Amino acid sequence: MGVPVGATSRISDRLRPSARALIWFLTWLVIIGHPLTSSFYWGIMLDTGVLPHDADSIGIPIFADLIGALITAVPMLGLTKLALVFKTGPFRLWSWSGCRPILSTLWSIALGGPAIYLASLIVRDVVDPKSWYDYVWFPHMAVLIVWLLVLRGAALSRDGAR
């Protein structure tokens, strides 16, 4: 016997995060997630014995990923801010602005293209795995894909969007 749960229970609006808060959370998750995933990945690589033991084999790549994350953080924050400037209507992931097809196409190519490419990389690694430790990057790549698609949907979600 369990406790009955109402199927129509709703979360209070005060407790529900806004779309802007969700987008900024995803942005920071992608920015911070890359060096964290990298340090975890390179630690696994060192434990497997694939890397040479006679040199600094994980410090340099981890530092390079940290610097890369810091460098790419600025354009990512700018892109997030730009997408939120365009967001005026209710947020829908698969929005398309029929009154501005060129802008919709540009946003779809700029953000949907990399998302499709990253998804194809995940599919390729699942179908033809090179090494088991490359799967460490899948959660970060999945969050990056979601971030790209959410930004695209936010940029195209106007009041008149279909």
N, C-alpha and C positions, 0 to 999 in steps of 0.2 A: 504494500500500500504506500502510495506516495502522496505528496501534497499536491492538490490540484492547482494548476497554473492557468490563469486566464489567457486565452489565445488572443484576446484583443487588448492586452495591456500595452501601454505606450510609455516611452521614456519622456520625461518632462523636457520641455524646450530649454530649460536652464541647464540641464545635464548633457544635452546633445551638443557636440561640437559643431561649429560653423564650417562651411565649405572652405573658407579661407584658412581657418586653423588646421584643417586636415591637410590642405595643400602645403602649408608651411611646415607642418610636422613631417610630411613625406620628403620635402626638400632637405630638411636637416637630417632625416634618417639616411638619405642617399649620401649626403656629404660626409657624415660621421661614419656611416657604415663601410665605406670603401677602405679607409686605413685599418679599421678593426678587422674586417674580413681578410685584408691583406696580411696582417700580423698573424692571424690564425692560420691562414693558408701557408705562409712561409714557415711557420713553426711545424706544421705537418710535413712540409717538404723536407725540412731538416731531419725530422725523425725517421723518414722513410729511407734516408741514405742516398737520395738521388743527387744531392748537392755535394760538391767537394768540401772536405773537412779542413783543408789546408789554407783557407782564406775566409774572409768575412762574407759568408754566403747568404745570410738573411738580413743583416743590418742595412746594407745598401739598398736592396729592393724595398724594404719596409719604409726606409727614409724617402726613397723616390716616390713611393705611393702616397706618403704623407704630404710631400711637396706638391705632387700632382693633384691631390684632393684640395689643398689650399688654393692652387692656381685655378682649378675648375670651379671652385666655390663661387667666385665672383660672377662668372657668366651664368651659373645656375641660379644664383640669387636674382640677378637681373632678369633672366628669362621668367622666373616665377613672378616677379613683380610686374613684368610686362603682360603676362597672361592674366594676372589678377586685375590689371587696369582695364582689359577688354571685357572682363566678366561683369555683366550687369544683371542678367536674368537668373532664373533658377538653374542650378547646375545639373547638366546631364552629360554622361560620359560620351555618348555617340552623337553629340550635337553637330548640326550642319546648318550654316546660315545661307538660306536660299537667296536672300537679297544681296549677299556679298560672296559669290562663289570663288572669286580669285583669292580673297583673304582666307576663306575656308580651305582652299586647296593648298595655299602656302603653309598654313598652320599644320595641315595634315601631312604634308611632305616633311616639314621641319621636325615635327615631333612624332608623327606616326611612322615615318620611315625608319628612324633609329629603333623604335619599339619593335617593329617587324623584324629588323635585322637581329636584335638581341634575342627575340623569341626563336628565330631560326638557328641561332647559335646554341641555344638550350636544346632544341630538338635534335640538332646535329650531334651534340655531345651525348644525348640519351641514346640515339640510334647507333652511333659509332663511338663508344667511349675510348678515349686515349688513356686516361689514368683515373683512378677512383678519387684522388684528392682534388681533382678539378671540380667536383660536385660541390665543394665548399662555396664556390662563387654563385651557385644557383639562387639562394635566397636574396643576395644583393642584386643580382640581375633581375629577379622578379620584382623587387621593390622599384628598381630603376624603370622597368617597363610600365608598372602601374603609375609611377610619377609622370612619365612622358604622356601617357594616355589621359591622366587626370588634368595635366596642364593643357593639353589639346582641347579637352572637353570644356575646361573653364574659359579658355580664350574664345571659344565659339558659342558659348551659352549666352545668347542674347534673349531678350524678351520675344523677339520674332523668330528665333531659331526653330528649325524643325527637328 
